[in-house]
Amino acid sequence: MRTEYVEAVLELAAMVPAGSALAYGDVAELLGSGGPRQIGSVMSHHGSAVPWWRILKANGEAPPGHEREALTLYLAEGTALLGNHAEYLRTGEGRWRVDLVAARWAPSEPDFERIDAVAERLERELHKLSVPDDEMTV
């Protein structure tokens, strides 16, 4: 996966405020590039330096293998949850997930300006990589 794409995904993930979340597909749509699988792959391989728990599957489930840590972070941030998270913390049993309807991040106008800048930079970088050097000189 191209470094430019990874950097753009991580930059957008870092913008999501505490208590909010986005689905992988939301991130792809905001960037105007890739899809949920690409975003999931970036987060899985490179997301440890950003708030990875705020980017998740469309069904609101935490990243596999990180459920307990993610739940602790969601509770600390006041993220809206569905299901029996108290039972899960107590016994390891019970199902829960992020309530993406309530927790989905709604970027403000300044946020959209930052997101657009990231998306435009990504588009320029990807276009530059796809155009042969001899076609770039005019």
LUMVO-749789 format. One line per 10 residues: number of its first residue (from 1); for each residue x, y, z of N, C-alpha, C. Coordinates in pm, 1 decimal, always signed. Layout:
<pts>
NUM> X/Y/Z/X/Y/Z/X/Y/Z; ...
</pts>
This chain:
<pts>
1> +85.4/-117.9/+0.0/+0.0/+0.0/+0.0/+89.7/+123.8/+0.0; +52.5/+222.3/-75.5/+133.3/+343.1/-89.8/+140.5/+422.2/+40.6; +258.6/+474.2/+67.9/+282.8/+553.5/+187.4/+188.8/+673.2/+194.4; +161.9/+736.5/+80.6/+75.7/+854.2/+77.4/-64.8/+820.4/+127.0; -112.9/+703.4/+86.3/-246.7/+660.7/+127.6/-249.1/+633.2/+278.0; -150.0/+560.9/+326.2/-140.4/+529.9/+469.0/-137.9/+659.8/+550.2; -56.2/+753.7/+509.8/-46.0/+880.9/+581.3/-178.4/+956.4/+583.0; -250.0/+955.9/+472.4/-378.8/+1026.0/+465.4/-481.0/+961.2/+558.4; -487.0/+828.6/+557.8/-581.1/+757.8/+646.3/-549.1/+788.1/+792.2; -423.4/+781.0/+828.7/-384.2/+805.3/+967.5/-407.8/+950.4/+1008.2
11> -386.0/+1043.4/+915.9/-411.7/+1183.9/+946.3/-559.9/+1207.0/+972.7; -645.0/+1145.7/+891.6/-788.5/+1160.6/+913.3/-830.4/+1091.9/+1043.5; -777.4/+973.8/+1071.3/-811.4/+902.2/+1195.5/-775.9/+986.6/+1317.3; -666.0/+1058.4/+1310.0/-622.3/+1141.7/+1421.8/-715.2/+1260.2/+1445.5; -795.9/+1297.4/+1346.4/-888.0/+1410.0/+1360.3/-1015.3/+1373.7/+1437.0; -1049.2/+1246.1/+1442.3/-1175.6/+1204.6/+1504.7/-1166.4/+1231.1/+1654.9; -1258.0/+1312.4/+1707.9/-1249.9/+1349.5/+1849.7/-1292.3/+1236.9/+1944.4; -1249.0/+1249.1/+2068.1/-1286.4/+1154.2/+2172.1/-1438.8/+1143.4/+2181.2; -1487.2/+1022.3/+2200.4/-1631.2/+998.6/+2211.4/-1700.8/+979.6/+2078.6; -1627.4/+998.4/+1969.4/-1683.0/+982.5/+1835.5/-1616.3/+865.9/+1765.4
21> -1676.0/+823.2/+1655.9/-1621.1/+711.1/+1579.6/-1662.2/+724.8/+1433.9; -1588.2/+655.2/+1348.5/-1621.9/+644.5/+1207.1/-1605.1/+499.2/+1165.4; -1686.3/+457.9/+1070.5/-1668.6/+326.3/+1009.5/-1559.4/+337.1/+903.2; -1497.2/+224.8/+871.9/-1393.8/+222.8/+768.4/-1443.7/+288.2/+639.4; -1566.7/+257.2/+601.6/-1623.8/+314.2/+479.5/-1640.9/+464.9/+487.2; -1669.4/+517.1/+606.8/-1679.8/+662.6/+624.5/-1547.0/+729.1/+592.7; -1438.4/+669.2/+641.1/-1305.2/+725.4/+617.6/-1274.5/+725.6/+468.0; -1302.9/+613.9/+400.9/-1279.0/+605.3/+256.6/-1360.0/+711.4/+182.3; -1483.8/+729.7/+222.5/-1568.5/+829.4/+156.3/-1515.4/+971.0/+178.8; -1474.5/+1001.3/+299.8/-1421.3/+1134.8/+328.6/-1293.1/+1162.2/+250.0
31> -1210.2/+1058.7/+233.5/-1086.8/+1075.2/+156.2/-1110.8/+1071.5/+6.0; -1224.7/+1014.9/-34.7/-1252.8/+1001.2/-177.0/-1162.7/+899.2/-243.2; -1115.3/+802.6/-165.4/-1021.0/+704.8/-218.4/-1028.2/+575.9/-138.2; -1017.9/+464.1/-209.2/-1017.1/+333.9/-143.4/-1155.6/+292.2/-98.9; -1157.3/+193.4/-11.9/-1281.7/+142.2/+40.5/-1259.6/+88.8/+181.1; -1364.0/+31.7/+240.5/-1353.1/-16.5/+378.2/-1237.8/-115.5/+400.8; -1215.6/-205.1/+308.2/-1107.3/-303.0/+327.5/-970.4/-236.5/+329.6; -949.8/-138.1/+244.0/-821.8/-67.6/+242.4/-800.6/+9.2/+372.8; -905.7/+74.2/+420.1/-895.6/+148.9/+545.2/-868.0/+52.2/+660.1; -940.4/-59.5/+663.7/-916.9/-159.9/+768.1/-775.0/-211.9/+765.7
41> -721.1/-233.0/+647.5/-583.8/-280.7/+635.1/-484.7/-177.4/+687.5; -504.1/-51.8/+651.7/-415.6/+53.9/+701.7/-422.4/+58.6/+854.4; -542.3/+58.0/+908.9/-556.0/+67.5/+1053.6/-495.4/-53.7/+1123.0; -512.3/-170.5/+1064.5/-458.8/-293.6/+1122.8/-306.5/-293.9/+1125.4; -245.5/-246.2/+1018.9/-100.1/-252.6/+1006.7/-26.6/-127.8/+1055.9; -93.5/-12.7/+1054.4/-23.7/+112.9/+1082.0/-93.3/+202.0/+1184.6; -206.3/+161.1/+1237.8/-289.3/+250.6/+1317.8/-255.8/+265.6/+1464.3; -151.0/+201.2/+1512.5/-124.5/+203.5/+1656.9/-87.6/+341.8/+1710.4; -41.9/+433.2/+1625.8/+0.1/+565.9/+1672.3/-114.2/+668.0/+1672.9; -230.8/+628.4/+1626.8/-347.8/+717.7/+1624.7/-458.5/+652.2/+1707.5
51> -567.6/+723.9/+1735.2/-676.9/+663.6/+1812.7/-753.2/+558.2/+1730.0; -691.7/+442.4/+1715.9/-741.5/+332.4/+1632.0/-880.5/+285.5/+1670.4; -916.2/+295.3/+1797.4/-1045.7/+247.5/+1844.7/-1161.2/+330.6/+1791.4; -1132.9/+448.5/+1737.8/-1238.8/+535.2/+1683.4/-1270.9/+504.5/+1538.2; -1196.4/+413.6/+1475.6/-1220.3/+373.4/+1336.7/-1252.0/+224.7/+1340.1; -1372.4/+188.2/+1298.0/-1414.0/+49.8/+1315.3/-1508.3/+1.5/+1206.2; -1549.1/-122.9/+1219.8/-1640.7/-183.1/+1122.7/-1776.0/-111.0/+1125.0; -1847.6/-121.9/+1016.4/-1977.6/-54.3/+1004.3/-2079.6/-105.2/+1105.9; -2061.3/-226.5/+1156.8/-2155.5/-278.7/+1255.6/-2122.7/-230.5/+1397.2; -2017.0/-152.2/+1413.4/-1982.7/-95.8/+1543.2/-1895.9/-184.5/+1630.6
61> -1855.2/-300.0/+1579.8/-1771.5/-389.4/+1659.5/-1628.3/-337.1/+1664.1; -1565.6/-355.5/+1779.5/-1425.6/-315.4/+1797.2/-1335.8/-406.9/+1714.9; -1215.0/-360.1/+1684.8/-1121.2/-444.7/+1610.4/-1097.5/-577.9/+1682.5; -1104.4/-688.5/+1610.7/-1087.0/-820.5/+1672.5/-955.0/-831.5/+1747.9; -963.4/-886.9/+1867.9/-845.6/-903.3/+1951.2/-816.8/-782.8/+2039.3; -890.2/-674.2/+2016.2/-867.3/-551.5/+2093.3/-994.3/-506.1/+2164.7; -1090.4/-596.3/+2177.8/-1221.0/-558.9/+2232.4/-1212.2/-500.1/+2373.7; -1139.7/-567.2/+2463.7/-1134.3/-520.2/+2603.1/-1066.0/-383.0/+2611.5; -953.9/-366.3/+2543.5/-883.3/-238.2/+2545.8/-970.2/-128.6/+2483.7; -1033.1/-159.9/+2370.2/-1118.8/-61.2/+2304.6/-1235.4/-22.8/+2394.9
71> -1297.9/-121.3/+2459.4/-1411.5/-92.7/+2546.3/-1370.1/+0.0/+2660.0; -1255.3/-23.6/+2717.8/-1205.4/+63.1/+2824.5/-1190.3/+206.4/+2773.5; -1137.0/+220.9/+2652.5/-1119.1/+354.2/+2593.3/-1253.8/+418.3/+2560.6; -1347.8/+340.1/+2506.1/-1480.6/+394.0/+2475.6/-1548.4/+445.2/+2602.7; -1539.3/+368.5/+2709.6/-1602.3/+409.0/+2835.7/-1536.3/+535.3/+2891.1; -1404.5/+542.6/+2883.1/-1333.3/+661.1/+2932.4/-1370.3/+786.4/+2853.1; -1398.6/+768.8/+2722.8/-1431.4/+883.3/+2636.7/-1580.8/+913.7/+2631.6; -1662.6/+826.6/+2689.4/-1806.9/+848.0/+2684.9/-1868.8/+816.0/+2550.2; -1808.7/+724.1/+2476.3/-1861.3/+683.5/+2345.3/-1991.9/+607.0/+2364.8; -2092.9/+636.7/+2283.4/-2222.0/+568.6/+2291.8/-2205.4/+420.8/+2255.7
81> -2259.1/+332.7/+2341.5/-2247.2/+188.4/+2322.8/-2383.4/+122.2/+2325.5; -2390.3/+6.3/+2265.1/-2508.7/-78.8/+2267.4/-2468.6/-214.0/+2325.8; -2560.6/-279.3/+2393.3/-2533.5/-413.5/+2443.7/-2487.0/-412.9/+2588.1; -2439.9/-529.7/+2630.4/-2407.1/-551.2/+2770.3/-2256.2/-541.4/+2793.0; -2204.4/-419.8/+2789.4/-2059.9/-402.3/+2807.7/-2016.7/-426.0/+2952.1; -2104.1/-400.9/+3048.9/-2068.9/-424.1/+3189.4/-2044.5/-572.9/+3213.3; -2129.3/-656.4/+3158.6/-2111.4/-802.1/+3171.1/-1982.0/-845.4/+3103.4; -1954.1/-787.8/+2989.3/-1831.1/-821.5/+2917.5/-1708.2/-787.9/+3002.0; -1707.7/-671.8/+3064.2/-1593.9/-632.6/+3148.1/-1580.7/-721.8/+3270.7; -1694.3/-760.8/+3327.3/-1694.3/-841.6/+3448.6/-1653.3/-985.9/+3421.5
91> -1707.5/-1044.5/+3313.8/-1689.6/-1188.9/+3292.3/-1622.4/-1225.4/+3160.4; -1611.0/-1128.4/+3070.2/-1560.1/-1160.5/+2936.8/-1668.9/-1214.2/+2845.7; -1789.0/-1225.9/+2898.6/-1904.9/-1272.0/+2821.2/-1994.7/-1152.2/+2791.6; -2085.1/-1171.5/+2698.8/-2177.8/-1064.1/+2664.1/-2132.7/-993.4/+2537.7; -2228.4/-939.8/+2466.7/-2198.4/-872.3/+2340.0/-2227.2/-724.3/+2355.2; -2145.0/-644.8/+2290.2/-2160.1/-499.9/+2290.6/-2099.7/-447.5/+2161.4; -2129.8/-322.9/+2132.2/-2069.6/-256.9/+2015.7/-2090.9/-107.1/+2030.0; -2016.8/-31.9/+1950.9/-2034.8/+113.2/+1947.2/-2165.5/+143.2/+1874.9; -2241.4/+235.1/+1927.6/-2363.8/+282.0/+1862.5/-2322.4/+387.5/+1760.1; -2296.0/+342.1/+1636.5/-2245.6/+433.9/+1534.2/-2347.2/+541.1/+1495.5
101> -2474.4/+513.3/+1514.1/-2573.9/+616.9/+1483.8/-2552.8/+735.8/+1577.5; -2529.1/+707.6/+1704.4/-2510.4/+813.8/+1803.4/-2367.1/+867.0/+1806.0; -2269.0/+780.3/+1780.8/-2128.5/+818.1/+1798.3/-2060.9/+866.4/+1669.8; -2126.9/+848.2/+1554.8/-2060.9/+884.9/+1427.5/-2021.8/+1033.0/+1429.5; -1895.8/+1057.2/+1394.5/-1841.7/+1193.1/+1393.9/-1905.5/+1273.7/+1282.9; -1953.6/+1391.2/+1317.6/-2006.9/+1486.7/+1220.4/-1907.9/+1602.9/+1214.1; -1817.3/+1601.5/+1116.1/-1715.7/+1707.0/+1108.3/-1777.2/+1845.9/+1093.4; -1713.9/+1943.0/+1158.7/-1754.5/+2083.4/+1145.0/-1697.7/+2137.5/+1014.0; -1733.2/+2259.2/+981.1/-1681.3/+2320.5/+858.6/-1528.2/+2326.9/+859.3; -1465.6/+2372.0/+969.5/-1318.3/+2370.7/+971.9/-1260.5/+2228.1/+959.0
111> -1329.8/+2129.4/+1018.7/-1285.0/+1989.9/+1004.0/-1290.4/+1948.4/+857.0; -1401.1/+1982.7/+789.6/-1413.8/+1948.4/+647.4/-1304.4/+2014.9/+564.8; -1267.0/+2135.9/+600.5/-1158.3/+2202.3/+528.6/-1028.3/+2125.0/+544.9; -1000.3/+2077.6/+665.9/-879.7/+1996.8/+690.1/-887.5/+1864.2/+615.4; -1005.0/+1800.4/+619.4/-1023.7/+1672.8/+550.0/-1005.8/+1691.0/+400.0; -1065.6/+1797.4/+345.4/-1051.7/+1824.9/+202.2/-905.5/+1846.9/+164.4; -830.8/+1914.3/+250.4/-688.8/+1937.7/+222.6/-612.1/+1805.2/+219.2; -643.5/+1715.0/+310.7/-579.2/+1583.2/+312.1/-616.7/+1505.9/+185.9; -745.4/+1507.0/+151.5/-792.7/+1433.6/+33.0/-731.8/+1489.5/-95.1; -722.9/+1621.3/-104.9/-663.7/+1682.8/-224.8/-515.1/+1651.2/-235.7
121> -444.9/+1654.3/-123.4/-302.8/+1619.8/-124.4/-283.7/+1473.8/-166.1; -367.8/+1386.0/-114.1/-361.5/+1244.6/-152.0/-387.0/+1227.8/-300.8; -488.4/+1293.6/-352.7/-521.1/+1285.0/-495.6/-403.9/+1331.8/-581.4; -343.0/+1443.8/-543.5/-226.7/+1494.5/-617.8/-111.9/+1393.5/-615.0; -84.4/+1338.4/-498.7/+26.2/+1242.5/-485.2/-1.7/+1115.9/-566.2; -123.7/+1065.2/-559.0/-157.4/+943.7/-633.3/-154.8/+969.8/-783.3; -201.2/+1088.4/-825.0/-199.5/+1123.3/-967.6/-55.3/+1136.5/-1016.2; +27.7/+1200.5/-934.8/+168.0/+1218.1/-970.2/+235.9/+1081.9/-989.3; +199.2/+985.7/-905.3/+259.1/+853.0/-914.7/+209.5/+774.9/-1035.2; +88.6/+807.7/-1082.5/+31.7/+731.5/-1193.6/+64.0/+791.3/-1331.3
131> +117.4/+913.0/-1334.3/+149.7/+978.7/-1460.1/+299.6/+960.5/-1486.2; +338.2/+905.5/-1600.8/+481.1/+892.4/-1633.0/+551.0/+1028.2/-1630.3; +678.6/+1028.5/-1590.2/+754.9/+1152.7/-1577.2/+752.2/+1237.1/-1705.0; +760.3/+1172.4/-1821.7/+765.1/+1249.6/-1946.6/+632.5/+1320.6/-1975.8; +521.5/+1272.6/-1917.3/+392.0/+1340.0/-1937.5/+373.0/+1454.1/-1839.8; +451.0/+1458.8/-1733.4/+435.2/+1562.8/-1632.2/+498.6/+1694.2/-1675.1; +597.1/+1689.8/-1762.4/+660.1/+1814.0/-1806.9/+579.9/+1871.1/-1923.8; +548.3/+1996.2/-1911.7/+466.7/+2062.5/-2013.8/+543.3/+2173.9/-2077.7
</pts>
